Amino acid sequence: MSDGKEKKPGLLDVTRSVLWAFIGVQKSKNHERDFKYGKPWQYVIVGIVGVAVFITVIIMVVKFALLMATT
């Protein structure tokens, strides 16, 4: 797989990898790229932001559902 075409993952690549990790699936090629060329801090930061967004959305949905239930 070292044909010289592999490159460091960009922000979009890191974000996609983290989103697929949330679901639990990822292509083998991307997995290898992430471990070979990626920096761990990039994935940690994007993962923390992703979890924060997920929790915020869940809280908003619950608040909205409770608001609709009381009216």
Secondary structure, DSSP 8 states (H G I E B T S, - for coil): --SS------HHHHHHHHHHHHHT---HHHHHHHHHH--HHHHHHHHHHHHHHHHHHHHHHHHHHHHHHH-
